[in-house]
Amino acid sequence: MSSYDETTPQERLEHQAFLGSEVTEFWRRERWDGIAPFVYLGSNTGATANWFLDIRNLTVKPMMDSLKKAFAPFGVSIELWDRHFFINETRTINVYVFNDHSVNKSGTLNYKIINKTSTEVFFEGKISVDVPVGGMEIIPINWTMPSSNGTYYLNASLIENETIVGSSEKIAHVFDEPTVPDNLSAAKIMVYDPDDEIYNYLNRTGLNVSKFDGSELMEQDILILGEGALSDGNYSLRMAGITEFIQKGHSVLVMEPCYDVQDDDSHETGLRVVDNLSILVIGKEKGNYESHVFWEDQNFSVWNGIDKEHLKMFNGGLGGEIVDSSKDVVPLQKIVKHAKCGRDLKIPALMETNYSNGTVVFSRIQVRGRLADEADPLAKLHWSKANVESANASSVESPEYSPDKAIDCPPSTRWSSNFSDPQWITLTLCEEQEISKVILSWERAYGKSYNISASTDGENWTEVYSTNNSDGGVNEIIFNPVSTRYVRMYGIERANEEWGYSLWSFEVYYSDKLYSRRVDPVAQQYLLNLLSTYLNKAPVIFLCPQAVASSFEGLGLEPDKAIDGNRSTRWSSERSDPQWIIVNLCSMQPVNKVILEWETAYGKEYEILVSVDGVNWTEVYCTTNGDGGIDEIFFNTVNAHYVKMLGIQRGTNYGYSLWEFETYNSGDVLSIIDANASSVGGPGLEPENVFDGDLNTRWSSNWTDDEWIYVDLGEVRTFNTVELVWEAAYGKAYEIQISDDCTNWTPVWNVTNGDGGTDILYVGCNSARYVKMKGIERGTEWGYSLLEFKVLFLVPTGDLNCDGEITPADAVIALQIAAGSRLCDDAALAAADVNDDGRVTSLDALMILQAAAHAIDL
């Protein structure tokens, strides 16, 4: 029962009854014979167990009741193919009345539109009917929809002698007219799709939309790749341009991509969209899968103006499951929600992935076939072949391949044109009539790009169909009914330049039962919302932090490996210059330090840049002399959403490779305006080098013990930490002193066993303008030498609310961080990680609580 755990047995039985009545009424309207299943086998471990009967409490199953109504001898059926309506819309819908009795029948047909929840009646009427023996009457009724959107029911009841003898009921979804979001009014939209349905809809809507043109692509705001774009033979040639388009910060919407998930032991497949970006569906379970959408009460703009109930029409789903990922490998999502009377649904309906500065969106939600006011192919039941008077063509390959060979009966004869573009063949019908289908049976010389046009005079033509991606064979083409005397196939591009165009047959059809209007307001509103949501969208914010890069060398070397905290995994770029990697902090955060842990393939020349929008970048650090290893980079605190390492020149023949790319807000790094020292070891070793942010410069003193250096903060500032980055000549014993006047100095910290490297000294909360390192004993034969001298205010370990002491309130904050219910910056995370295991857990909260009770020291 796990596959049906969101539906009750009664709901499943009612759904079965609905399907049974639909099929039965269809049979009766078409006057077909059929066999309805009245007896079922059931499994006592599955959903069909609902068919077992409790003999102590026998009840009529919904299916029996629905079939009784559908098979009523004096019965009724509403013929409703398209269940989408706009508010206040009036539409003619036929109601069939059947008489399978042996005598004539008369009665009253009552019809109405109701809301089942409130039982309110919005529209009603009645009409007298008389049906002869074995006859059927078709009654056209103009139904007017309610003035508010929602789900309603069309109901028809047949009354005989004041008794209901037959009834039919159909669901109807009523919508507001789709609303075009404001930001689309000036947007430039390009559509790449051999099927022009999306283009035609957006064009009818009045938007600035164009068909794909590589020379105009960079001037567009957003690109839509339709269902057939990725299989277009020219797509690989255009991929580089599309890649560049995304790299410049634009969005691409991939509509209804086929993931082509293979049912084999590999459980994965690739979907190549742009350079170095594939969607890999992994961890697949065997079976047949479809993509559905679910409503998860998420405030996501693609659902604006779409009622939850109406989302049931999207492939049987109930709404929208948004799967966010900035990784190039998107795991298969097994969604635990199920559509009513549905099954397990396992492929994400909507995915978005960050690529470079732009966004690629994969939407499996069906819009194709739902955007146009055109005929529903499921409703075309009675085709009749139109009578053709004659055929003529632009050319013939030779006399035996004349155009009349495409309309004669023997299938072994054919028309064939000259070997050039364009070419055409025109059929003249015996009389003007309304047609809605043609069938082209191609010989091997087929048209890759062609259109079908209609004309009443043979001179002025109206296009009814076009394609630029035909693959030959038999093309059955259905279009909206058009009244015509002439029908033309106009060939634009041949599939093979060695031959012309050749047709075994060219057939024209009309239908005496053609149901138009297949427009779906849900699909229309969804497409408009999707365009609005992703128009000019900067790198999308995902579960944080996340990383993207200009390239990666292969699977297992993706950019997210540089931020996973695992020093055995790494990002590695392609072997070329330049390359880059961007870390998305997911919100505006103060940043003043970056640590790059290089693999062997390091950057010799690179820059660190920050950005608030992922488009405009500011340099905060650069070097031309990188030597690999670990680069700890300090700079003045900036607010940033994105941090980039831009590799300009590689240090090896390989690419750029990072074990880790770490960003820090190491507290408030106080600005230093000046520095002074007791001595200078030589030219280029001046004291101001200790606050220039460059680890390649330094201050160095004379080779004596009694040496000092101090920095000037410009004004009295509060701080609690001093950070000294030593060159090889370090201080073994020294003091940190402070002063407000540069004359009277107070010691606040004493080091007696220094070992060089980086000394981060928590000196307690102090206020001063000047901070001095006073050397007492050198650690080497040289003097004292500092690469950097920083003064900071850091959040103390365990003191998460920064009140100067550790209390139970800090333990509560740590627990919230561990549970993921509280956001914080890197400094707070470091302060909360009191057991120093690289993460915040409930153990850290317990240790902070113990420290607050003075049971342990942190």
C-alpha positions in Angstrom: 0.0 0.0 0.0 3.0 2.3 0.2 2.5 3.6 -3.3 -1.0 4.8 -2.4 -0.4 6.0 1.1 -1.9 9.4 0.4 -5.3 8.2 -0.9 -8.1 6.4 0.9 -9.7 3.2 -0.5 -12.8 5.2 -1.1 -11.0 7.8 -3.1 -9.4 5.1 -5.3 -12.7 3.4 -5.9 -14.3 6.7 -6.8 -11.5 7.4 -9.3 -12.0 4.0 -10.8 -15.7 4.7 -11.1 -15.0 8.0 -12.8 -12.8 6.3 -15.4 -15.3 3.6 -16.0 -18.2 6.0 -16.6 -16.0 8.1 -19.0 -15.2 5.1 -21.1 -18.7 3.8 -21.1 -20.3 7.1 -22.1 -17.7 7.4 -24.9 -18.7 4.1 -26.3 -22.4 5.0 -26.3 -21.8 8.4 -28.0 -19.8 6.7 -30.7 -22.3 3.8 -30.9 -19.5 1.3 -30.4 -19.8 -2.2 -28.9 -17.6 -2.8 -25.8 -17.2 -5.0 -22.8 -17.2 -3.4 -19.4 -15.5 -5.3 -16.5 -18.0 -6.0 -13.8 -15.9 -8.6 -12.0 -12.4 -8.0 -10.7 -9.7 -10.1 -9.1 -8.0 -8.6 -6.1 -4.8 -8.9 -4.2 -5.1 -8.9 -0.5 -1.7 -7.1 -0.2 -2.2 -4.4 -2.7 -4.5 -1.6 -3.7 -6.9 -4.0 -5.4 -7.6 -5.4 -2.0 -10.2 -2.6 -1.9 -12.3 -4.8 -4.1 -12.8 -7.5 -1.5 -16.2 -7.3 0.1 -17.1 -7.5 3.8 -20.0 -10.0 3.5 -21.3 -8.8 6.9 -21.7 -5.3 5.5 -22.3 -5.5 1.7 -22.3 -2.2 -0.1 -22.5 -1.2 -3.8 -19.1 -0.2 -5.1 -18.9 3.2 -6.8 -18.0 1.5 -10.1 -21.3 -0.3 -10.1 -23.3 2.9 -9.5 -21.4 4.8 -12.2 -21.9 2.1 -14.8 -25.6 1.9 -14.0 -25.9 5.6 -14.8 -23.7 5.3 -17.9 -25.7 2.3 -19.2 -29.1 3.7 -18.5 -31.3 2.7 -21.4 -32.9 6.2 -21.5 -29.6 7.9 -20.7 -27.6 11.0 -21.1 -23.9 12.0 -21.6 -22.1 15.3 -21.6 -19.4 15.4 -24.3 -16.6 17.4 -22.7 -13.1 17.1 -24.1 -11.4 20.3 -22.9 -12.1 20.9 -19.2 -10.4 24.3 -19.1 -12.5 27.5 -19.0 -12.1 31.2 -18.3 -14.4 33.0 -15.9 -17.7 34.0 -17.4 -16.9 32.1 -20.6 -19.8 30.7 -22.7 -19.1 27.6 -24.6 -21.2 25.3 -26.7 -21.0 21.7 -25.3 -23.1 18.9 -26.7 -25.3 16.7 -24.5 -26.3 13.3 -25.9 -29.6 11.6 -25.0 -29.9 7.9 -25.8 -33.0 5.7 -26.1 -32.2 1.9 -26.1 -35.8 1.0 -25.3 -38.2 -0.6 -27.7 -40.6 2.4 -27.5 -40.2 6.1 -28.1 -39.1 8.1 -25.1 -39.8 11.6 -23.9 -38.6 13.6 -20.9 -36.9 16.7 -19.6 -33.2 17.4 -19.7 -32.1 19.5 -16.8 -28.6 20.9 -16.9 -26.6 23.0 -14.4 -23.1 24.1 -13.2 -22.6 23.4 -9.5 -20.0 23.7 -6.7 -20.1 20.3 -4.9 -18.6 21.8 -1.7 -21.2 24.5 -1.3 -23.9 22.9 -3.5 -24.4 26.3 -5.0 -25.9 26.4 -8.5 -24.2 28.9 -10.9 -26.0 28.2 -14.2 -29.0 26.1 -15.0 -31.6 25.3 -17.6 -34.0 22.7 -19.0 -35.2 21.4 -22.3 -37.8 18.9 -23.5 -36.5 15.9 -25.4 -38.1 13.2 -27.6 -36.0 10.3 -28.7 -37.2 7.6 -31.1 -36.6 3.8 -30.6 -32.9 3.0 -30.7 -32.1 6.6 -31.4 -29.8 9.3 -30.1 -30.3 13.1 -30.0 -27.4 15.5 -29.8 -28.4 18.7 -28.1 -26.0 21.7 -28.2 -26.2 23.8 -25.0 -24.4 27.1 -24.4 -22.9 26.8 -20.9 -21.8 29.9 -19.1 -19.0 29.5 -16.5 -19.1 31.1 -13.0 -17.5 34.6 -12.4 -14.8 33.3 -10.1 -12.1 30.7 -10.6 -12.3 27.3 -9.1 -13.3 23.7 -9.7 -16.9 23.1 -10.7 -19.1 20.3 -12.2 -21.3 20.3 -15.3 -24.3 18.2 -14.5 -27.1 16.8 -16.8 -30.0 14.8 -15.6 -32.8 13.2 -17.6 -36.2 13.3 -16.0 -39.0 10.9 -16.9 -42.3 11.0 -15.0 -40.6 13.1 -12.3 -37.9 10.5 -11.8 -34.2 10.8 -12.7 -33.5 8.0 -15.1 -30.1 9.0 -16.3 -27.3 11.5 -15.4 -23.9 12.6 -16.4 -21.4 14.8 -14.6 -18.1 16.3 -15.8 -15.4 18.3 -13.9 -14.6 21.8 -15.1 -11.6 24.0 -14.1 -12.3 27.7 -14.3 -9.5 30.2 -14.5 -8.7 33.9 -14.7 -7.1 35.0 -17.9 -3.3 34.4 -17.6 -1.5 37.5 -16.3 1.8 38.7 -17.9 4.2 39.7 -15.1 5.4 43.3 -15.4 9.1 42.5 -15.8 8.4 40.7 -19.1 7.0 43.7 -20.9 10.5 45.0 -22.0 12.3 41.6 -21.9 14.0 40.2 -25.0 13.1 36.5 -25.3 14.5 34.1 -27.8 13.1 30.6 -28.4 15.1 27.7 -29.9 12.6 25.0 -30.7 11.8 23.2 -34.0 8.2 23.2 -32.8 7.0 26.8 -32.8 4.2 26.4 -30.2 6.0 28.3 -27.4 7.2 31.0 -29.8 3.7 31.4 -31.3 2.1 31.6 -27.8 4.5 34.3 -26.5 4.2 36.2 -29.8 0.3 36.2 -29.4 0.7 37.4 -25.9 2.5 40.5 -27.2 5.9 39.8 -25.8 9.2 40.7 -27.5 10.0 37.2 -28.7 12.2 36.0 -31.6 13.2 32.6 -33.0 16.8 31.4 -32.4 19.4 33.4 -34.2 23.0 33.0 -33.0 24.0 36.4 -34.2 21.4 38.1 -32.1 21.6 35.8 -29.0 23.9 38.0 -26.9 21.4 40.8 -27.1 18.6 38.7 -25.5 17.7 38.6 -21.9 16.6 34.9 -21.7 16.6 31.9 -23.9 14.1 29.0 -24.0 15.2 25.6 -25.3 12.1 23.7 -26.4 11.6 20.0 -26.3 13.2 19.3 -29.7 16.2 21.7 -29.4 18.6 19.3 -27.8 18.0 16.7 -30.5 18.4 19.2 -33.3 21.3 18.3 -35.5 22.6 21.9 -35.3 22.5 22.1 -31.5 26.1 20.9 -30.9 27.3 23.7 -33.3 25.4 26.3 -31.3 26.4 25.1 -27.9 29.4 27.3 -27.5 27.3 30.4 -28.2 24.7 29.3 -25.7 27.4 28.6 -23.1 28.8 32.1 -23.5 25.3 33.5 -23.2 24.9 31.9 -19.8 28.4 32.8 -18.7 27.5 36.4 -19.2 24.8 36.1 -16.5 21.7 35.1 -18.4 19.2 32.3 -17.8 18.3 29.4 -20.1 15.0 27.5 -19.6 15.1 23.9 -20.9 11.5 22.9 -21.4 10.5 19.3 -21.0 13.9 17.8 -21.5 14.0 14.0 -21.9 16.4 12.7 -19.2 16.3 9.3 -21.0 16.9 7.4 -17.8 18.2 4.0 -18.7 16.9 0.9 -17.0 20.2 -0.8 -16.6 22.9 -1.4 -14.0 24.6 2.0 -14.5 21.5 3.8 -13.3 22.6 7.1 -14.8 22.4 9.1 -18.0 23.7 12.5 -19.2 21.8 15.5 -20.6 24.3 17.8 -22.2 23.0 21.3 -22.4 26.1 23.6 -22.4 29.8 23.0 -22.2 30.9 21.1 -19.1 27.3 21.0 -17.7 25.4 17.8 -17.6 22.5 16.7 -15.5 23.2 13.2 -14.3 20.3 11.2 -12.9 21.9 8.7 -10.5 20.7 6.2 -8.0 17.8 5.2 -10.2 15.5 2.4 -9.2 14.3 0.1 -11.9 10.9 0.8 -13.4 9.0 3.3 -15.4 8.9 6.8 -14.2 7.3 10.1 -15.1 7.9 13.6 -13.7 5.2 15.0 -11.7 4.8 18.2 -9.7 3.6 18.7 -6.1 2.5 21.5 -4.0 4.7 21.8 -1.0 3.3 25.1 0.3 6.5 26.8 -0.9 6.4 30.5 -1.7 7.9 30.0 -5.1 7.0 32.5 -7.8 6.4 30.0 -10.6 3.1 29.1 -8.9 1.8 32.7 -8.7 -1.8 32.9 -9.8 -2.2 29.2 -10.0 -4.7 27.5 -7.7 -3.5 24.4 -5.9 -6.5 22.4 -7.1 -5.7 23.2 -10.7 -2.2 21.8 -10.4 -3.8 18.3 -10.4 -3.9 18.7 -14.2 -0.1 18.7 -14.4 0.6 15.0 -15.2 -1.6 13.9 -12.3 0.5 15.7 -9.7 -0.7 18.0 -6.9 1.6 21.0 -7.2 5.3 21.7 -7.2 8.4 20.1 -5.8 11.3 22.5 -6.3 14.6 20.7 -6.3 17.5 23.2 -5.9 21.0 22.3 -6.7 24.1 24.2 -7.9 26.0 21.0 -8.4 26.7 19.7 -11.9 25.5 16.3 -10.7 21.9 16.4 -9.6 20.8 13.4 -7.7 17.6 11.6 -8.5 14.9 12.7 -6.1 12.5 10.1 -4.8 9.5 12.2 -3.9 7.5 10.7 -1.2 4.3 12.5 -2.1 2.0 10.7 -4.5 -0.7 11.9 -6.8 -4.2 10.6 -5.9 -4.7 7.2 -7.5 -1.1 7.5 -8.7 2.2 5.7 -8.0 5.7 6.5 -6.8 7.0 9.6 -8.6 10.8 9.8 -8.8 12.1 12.3 -11.3 12.2 16.0 -10.3 9.7 18.1 -12.2 11.7 21.4 -11.8 15.5 21.7 -11.3 17.7 24.7 -11.5 21.5 24.6 -11.5 24.0 27.4 -11.4 26.5 27.7 -14.2 29.0 30.5 -14.3 27.2 33.8 -13.8 23.9 32.4 -15.1 21.3 29.8 -14.4 20.1 26.8 -16.3 16.5 25.6 -15.4 15.2 22.2 -16.3 11.4 22.1 -16.4 9.7 18.7 -16.9 6.4 20.3 -16.4 4.4 19.9 -19.6 3.5 23.1 -21.5 3.9 21.8 -25.1 0.5 20.9 -26.5 -1.2 23.2 -23.9 -0.5 26.7 -25.2 -2.4 26.9 -28.5 -6.1 27.1 -29.3 -5.9 24.1 -31.5 -7.5 20.7 -32.0 -7.0 18.0 -29.4 -5.6 14.9 -31.2 -7.4 12.6 -28.8 -10.7 14.0 -30.0 -10.2 13.4 -33.7 -12.2 10.3 -34.2 -13.8 10.4 -37.7 -11.4 11.3 -40.5 -12.6 11.4 -44.1 -10.3 11.7 -47.1 -10.8 14.8 -49.2 -11.3 14.4 -52.9 -8.4 15.8 -54.9 -8.9 17.1 -58.5 -5.3 17.5 -59.5 -1.7 18.1 -58.5 1.1 20.3 -59.8 4.6 20.9 -58.7 7.5 23.3 -59.0 9.5 20.7 -60.9 9.8 17.0 -61.7 13.0 14.9 -61.7 11.7 13.1 -64.8 8.3 12.4 -66.5 7.7 9.2 -64.6 7.9 11.1 -61.3 5.1 13.6 -62.1 3.1 15.2 -59.3 -0.1 13.2 -60.0 1.9 10.2 -58.8 1.5 11.5 -55.3 -2.3 11.3 -55.4 -2.8 8.1 -57.4 -3.7 4.8 -55.7 -0.7 2.6 -56.2 1.7 3.2 -53.3 4.6 2.2 -55.6 4.6 5.4 -57.6 5.9 8.7 -56.5 6.5 12.4 -57.3 10.2 13.6 -57.2 11.5 17.1 -57.7 14.7 18.6 -59.1 17.7 18.4 -56.7 17.5 22.0 -55.3 15.8 24.2 -52.8 13.0 25.3 -52.6 10.5 23.0 -54.2 6.7 22.6 -53.8 3.8 20.4 -54.7 0.2 21.7 -54.7 -3.1 19.7 -54.6 -6.3 21.2 -55.9 -9.4 19.8 -54.1 -12.6 19.1 -56.0 -14.3 21.8 -54.0 -13.5 24.3 -51.2 -13.9 22.5 -47.9 -12.7 22.6 -44.3 -9.6 20.4 -43.8 -7.6 19.6 -40.6 -5.1 16.9 -41.5 -2.6 15.9 -44.2 -0.4 12.8 -44.4 2.9 12.9 -46.2 4.5 9.6 -47.1 8.1 10.4 -47.9 10.5 8.4 -50.1 14.1 8.5 -48.9 14.5 12.0 -50.4 12.5 13.8 -47.8 12.2 17.4 -46.6 13.9 18.3 -43.4 12.4 21.8 -43.3 9.0 22.5 -44.9 5.6 24.0 -44.3 2.0 23.2 -45.2 0.0 26.1 -46.5 -3.6 26.5 -47.6 -5.2 28.9 -50.1 -8.7 29.6 -51.5 -7.4 31.1 -54.7 -4.1 29.4 -55.3 -2.2 32.7 -54.9 -2.6 33.9 -51.3 -1.3 31.3 -48.9 -1.8 30.8 -45.2 0.7 28.6 -43.3 -1.0 26.0 -41.1 2.1 23.9 -40.1 5.9 24.2 -40.3 8.9 22.1 -39.2 12.6 22.4 -39.5 13.4 19.0 -38.0 11.5 16.3 -40.0 13.0 12.9 -40.1 11.1 11.5 -43.1 8.9 8.5 -43.1 5.2 9.1 -42.7 4.3 12.6 -41.3 0.7 12.8 -40.0 0.0 16.5 -39.5 -3.0 17.8 -37.6 -3.9 21.4 -37.5 -6.8 23.7 -36.8 -9.6 23.5 -39.4 -9.1 25.7 -42.3 -11.4 26.2 -45.3 -9.4 25.8 -48.5 -9.4 24.7 -52.2 -5.6 24.4 -52.5 -3.1 22.6 -50.2 0.6 23.0 -50.7 3.8 21.3 -49.3 6.5 23.9 -49.6 10.0 22.4 -49.2 12.6 24.8 -47.7 15.5 22.5 -47.0 16.2 18.9 -48.2 17.5 16.3 -45.8 20.1 15.2 -48.4 21.6 17.6 -50.9 22.2 14.7 -53.3 18.4 14.3 -54.0 15.3 16.4 -54.2 11.9 16.0 -52.5 10.0 12.8 -53.2 6.6 11.7 -51.9 4.9 8.4 -52.3 1.6 10.0 -51.4 0.1 13.4 -50.3 -3.3 12.9 -48.6 -5.7 15.5 -47.3 -8.4 14.8 -44.7 -11.3 16.5 -43.1 -13.1 15.5 -39.9 -16.8 15.6 -39.2 -16.0 15.4 -35.5 -13.2 17.8 -34.6 -13.0 19.3 -31.2 -11.0 22.5 -31.1 -9.5 24.5 -28.2 -6.7 22.8 -26.3 -5.6 25.9 -24.4 -4.5 25.3 -20.8 -4.4 28.5 -18.6 -2.3 26.7 -16.0 0.4 25.9 -18.6 0.3 29.4 -19.9 0.6 31.1 -16.5 3.3 28.7 -15.5 5.4 29.5 -18.6 5.0 33.2 -18.0 5.9 32.9 -14.3 8.9 30.8 -15.2 10.2 33.4 -17.6 9.5 36.2 -15.0 11.3 34.3 -12.2 14.5 33.6 -14.1 14.7 36.7 -16.2 18.2 38.1 -15.9 18.7 36.1 -12.7 22.1 36.3 -11.1 23.7 33.1 -9.7 20.8 31.4 -7.9 20.9 31.0 -4.2 20.9 27.3 -3.1 21.6 25.3 0.0 24.7 27.1 1.3 27.4 27.5 0.7 27.7 26.3 -2.9 30.4 26.7 -5.6 30.5 27.0 -9.3 33.5 27.2 -11.7 34.5 28.0 -15.2 35.2 24.3 -15.8 36.1 21.1 -14.1 38.4 18.3 -15.3 35.9 15.4 -14.8 33.5 13.7 -12.5 34.7 13.8 -8.9 36.5 17.1 -9.5 33.5 19.4 -9.4 33.7 22.8 -7.8 31.7 21.8 -4.7 34.5 19.5 -3.7 36.5 22.7 -2.7 34.0 23.6 -0.1 32.9 20.2 1.3 35.4 20.4 4.3 37.0 17.2 3.1 40.7 17.6 2.4 40.8 14.4 0.4 38.6 15.8 -2.3 39.3 18.7 -4.6 38.2 20.9 -7.5 40.4 20.8 -10.6 39.9 23.0 -13.7 40.7 22.4 -17.3 44.4 22.9 -18.3 44.1 26.5 -19.6 44.1 30.1 -18.5 42.1 31.8 -17.3 40.0 29.8 -14.9 37.8 30.7 -11.9 35.8 29.3 -9.0 33.1 31.2 -7.2 31.8 30.5 -3.7 28.2 31.5 -3.1 27.8 32.6 0.6 23.9 32.6 0.1 23.5 36.0 1.7 25.4 39.2 2.2 28.1 38.5 4.8 31.2 40.3 6.1 34.4 38.7 4.7 38.0 39.6 5.5 39.9 36.4 5.0 40.3 33.6 2.4 42.3 30.4 2.7 43.3 28.6 -0.4 44.7 25.1 0.1 46.3 24.2 -3.3 46.9 20.8 -4.7 50.0 20.4 -6.8 48.3 22.4 -9.6 48.4 25.9 -8.1 47.9 29.4 -9.3 51.0 31.5 -9.8 49.1 34.7 -10.6 45.5 35.1 -9.4 43.1 37.5 -7.9 40.5 37.3 -5.1 37.3 39.2 -6.0 34.0 39.8 -4.2 30.5 40.6 -5.5 27.1 41.4 -4.2 25.2 40.3 -7.4 27.5 37.8 -9.0 27.9 40.1 -12.0 30.0 43.1 -10.9 33.2 42.2 -9.1 35.7 44.1 -6.9 39.3 43.0 -6.4 40.4 42.6 -2.8 43.7 40.8 -3.3 46.1 39.8 -6.1 49.4 38.1 -6.4 51.8 37.4 -9.3 54.1 35.1 -7.4 52.0 32.3 -5.9 53.9 29.2 -4.9 51.1 26.8 -3.9 50.7 25.2 -0.5 48.3 27.1 1.8 47.6 30.7 1.0 46.0 32.6 4.0 44.8 35.9 2.5 43.7 38.8 4.6 42.0 42.0 3.4 39.8 44.7 4.9 36.3 43.6 5.8 33.9 43.8 2.9 30.3 42.7 2.6 29.9 40.2 -0.2 27.5 37.5 -1.5 30.0 35.9 -3.8 33.8 35.3 -3.5 35.9 34.4 -6.6 39.3 33.1 -7.2 40.3 34.2 -10.7 43.3 32.3 -12.0 45.3 34.3 -14.5 48.4 32.2 -14.8 49.0 28.6 -13.7 52.0 27.6 -11.8 52.2 24.2 -13.5 51.3 22.5 -16.8 48.1 21.3 -15.2 45.0 23.4 -14.4 44.1 25.0 -11.1 43.3 22.6 -8.3 42.1 23.4 -4.7 41.6 21.0 -1.8 39.7 23.7 0.0 38.5 27.3 -0.7 37.5 28.8 2.7 36.0 32.2 3.3 36.0 33.8 6.8 34.6 36.7 8.7 37.3 36.5 11.3 35.6 39.2 13.3 36.1 42.9 12.9 39.6 43.5 11.5 40.4 47.0 12.6 41.9 49.4 10.1 45.5 50.5 10.7 46.6 53.9 9.4 50.3 53.7 10.3 53.1 51.7 11.9 56.4 52.5 13.5 59.3 50.4 14.7 62.5 50.5 16.7 64.6 49.7 13.6 64.4 48.6 10.0 66.6 45.7 8.8 67.0 47.2 5.3 65.3 48.7 2.3 61.9 47.2 1.5 61.5 46.0 5.1 59.6 49.0 6.4 57.0 48.7 9.2 54.1 49.7 7.0 54.4 46.4 5.2 52.7 44.7 8.2 49.3 46.1 7.3 49.4 46.1 3.4 47.6 42.7 3.2 50.4 41.3 1.1 52.1 38.2 2.5 55.0 38.7 0.1 56.1 41.9 2.0 57.4 42.2 5.6 59.0 44.3 8.3 62.3 43.2 9.7 64.2 44.6 12.7 67.9 44.8 13.5 69.4 41.6 14.9 69.0 42.4 18.6 66.5 41.3 21.3 65.2 44.7 22.4 63.1 45.6 19.3 59.5 46.6 18.9 56.8 47.6 16.4 53.5 49.2 17.0 50.5 50.0 14.8 48.2 53.0 14.9 44.4 52.4 14.7 43.7 56.1 14.2 41.5 56.4 17.2 40.7 54.5 20.4 39.1 51.2 19.3 37.8 48.1 21.2 39.5 44.8 20.4 40.2 41.4 22.0 42.6 39.7 19.6 46.0 40.3 18.0 47.2 38.3 15.1 50.9 38.1 14.2 52.1 36.4 11.0 55.8 35.7 11.5 58.4 35.3 8.8 61.2 32.8 9.6 62.7 35.3 12.1 60.1 35.1 14.9 59.9 36.2 18.5 60.4 33.5 21.1 59.5 35.8 24.0 57.5 39.1 23.6 54.7 41.2 25.0 51.6 42.8 23.6 51.2 46.3 25.0 48.6 49.0 24.4 48.5 52.8 24.7 46.2 55.7 24.1 49.0 58.3 23.7 51.9 56.3 22.3 53.9 57.2 25.5 52.4 55.3 28.4 52.2 51.5 27.6 50.3 48.8 29.4 51.1 45.1 28.9 48.0 42.9 28.1 49.7 39.7 27.0 52.9 37.9 27.5 54.5 35.1 25.3 57.4 33.1 26.6 57.6 30.2 24.3 56.8 31.4 20.8 57.5 29.1 17.8 56.7 31.3 14.8 54.1 30.8 12.2 50.8 32.6 13.0 50.1 33.6 16.6 46.5 34.4 17.3 46.4 36.0 20.7 43.2 36.5 22.7 44.3 39.4 24.8 40.9 40.1 26.5 38.6 43.0 25.8 40.6 46.2 25.6 40.3 49.8 24.2 43.3 51.6 22.8 44.7 53.5 19.8 48.2 52.0 19.7 49.1 48.3 19.9 52.7 47.2 20.2 54.7 44.0 19.9 57.7 44.4 22.2 60.3 41.8 21.6 62.1 40.3 24.6 63.9 37.3 23.0 64.4 36.3 19.4 63.7 32.8 18.3 66.6 32.8 15.7 69.9 34.5 15.2 68.2 37.1 13.0 65.9 39.9 14.2 62.1 40.0 14.4 60.3 39.8 11.1 56.5 40.1 10.6 54.5 39.6 7.4 51.3 40.9 9.0 50.2 42.5 12.2 46.4 42.6 12.7 44.2 43.8 15.5 40.7 42.3 15.7 37.5 42.0 17.7 36.6 38.3 17.6 33.6 36.4 19.0 35.2 34.4 21.9 34.8 30.6 21.8 31.5 29.7 23.4 30.4 33.3 23.9 27.9 33.2 21.0 25.8 36.2 22.1 29.0 38.3 22.6 28.1 39.5 26.1 31.6 38.8 27.5 30.8 35.6 29.3 29.6 32.0 28.7 26.1 31.4 29.9 23.3 28.8 29.3 22.0 31.3 26.6 25.0 30.5 24.5 24.3 26.8 24.8 20.8 27.4 23.4 22.2 29.3 20.5 24.7 26.4 19.8 21.8 24.0 19.8 19.9 26.1 17.3 22.9 26.2 15.0 23.3 22.4 15.3 19.6 21.9 14.4 19.9 24.3 11.4 17.3 26.6 12.7 19.7 29.6 13.2 21.9 31.2 10.5 25.2 32.6 11.5 28.5 33.7 9.9 31.8 31.8 9.9 33.1 33.5 13.0 30.1 32.4 15.0 30.3 28.9 13.7 34.0 28.8 14.7 33.0 30.1 18.2 30.3 27.4 18.5 32.6 24.6 17.4 34.1 24.3 20.9 35.2 20.6 20.5 37.1 21.7 17.3 35.8 18.9 15.0 34.8 21.2 12.1 31.1 21.2 12.8 28.5 22.3 15.3 26.6 19.5 17.1 24.6 19.0 20.2 27.9 18.0 21.9 29.2 21.5 21.4 26.0 22.8 23.1 26.5 20.4 26.0 30.1 21.5 26.4 29.1 25.2 26.4 26.5 24.4 29.1 29.1 22.7 31.2 31.5 25.7 30.7 28.7 28.0 31.9 28.4 25.9 35.1 32.2 26.1 35.4 32.5 22.3 35.1 35.0 22.5 32.2 37.2 25.2 30.6 36.9 25.8 26.9 
